[in-house]
């Protein structure tokens, strides 16, 4: 899912769950919407260095309510 797809889902009120996950391997964050990671145009998972950067993008898209998941195992 890219940024444009996410915006379309949001505009049609079809986006149910948005989370920001911490990636241990990448030492950064990624946005997951309805179980699908936000991707770049090259179909690679888009990574953010800080939680603040991910939150700014979500706010820009009009998403103010999201969960943060820092631990993805256990």
Protein Blocks (a to p, Z undefined) as FASTA:
>chain_A
ZZklmmmmmmnopafbdcddddfklopacddeehiacddfkopacddfbfklmmmmmmmn
opabdcddfbfgZZ
